Amino acid sequence: MTDAADTATLVAKVRKNGHEDIVVRLDTYHGVDCCDVRVFADYDGTGERRPTRKGVAFRVDVIPALIEALHAAAEAYQEAQGR
C-alpha cells in the first residue's frame, strides 16, 4: 500500500502460526485513509517477516461493518460448537 518509505502505522499483530503473523496497519493510499490486514511471513528463515500478497486493504470507513461481520462469525462458530 505504501512506497519504499513505509509510513504505515502498525495497529496489531496476531500470530497465525509458526512462520506467519496477521498484521493490521493504517495507511494512506492515493490520499485515501486505508486499513491493511495482511499476512506477514518468514519463508526464507531470516527471522524477518515481510508482507505477502495474502490480505486485503480497504477504506477506514469499512472498519465498523467488518468488526460486526467478525463478531457474527465468532458467534456463529460458538453456536456451532455448542457454547
C-alpha angles and dihedrals in degrees: 000000000000135000126251091292096069107213097169118132113231111229103171146343122210120190108239098178140318096304105021137068129187106229125198116200138169119221145149120248119187089340095309121117107235142180116221120200109185143158113247116197143185102214098150097056096243093118091239112121114212132186118270130200088257106103147061136251123202142162114281091240087071092062097089092052091047091050089052090050092050091049089051090050091050091049092048090050092050091049091049089052091050095246 
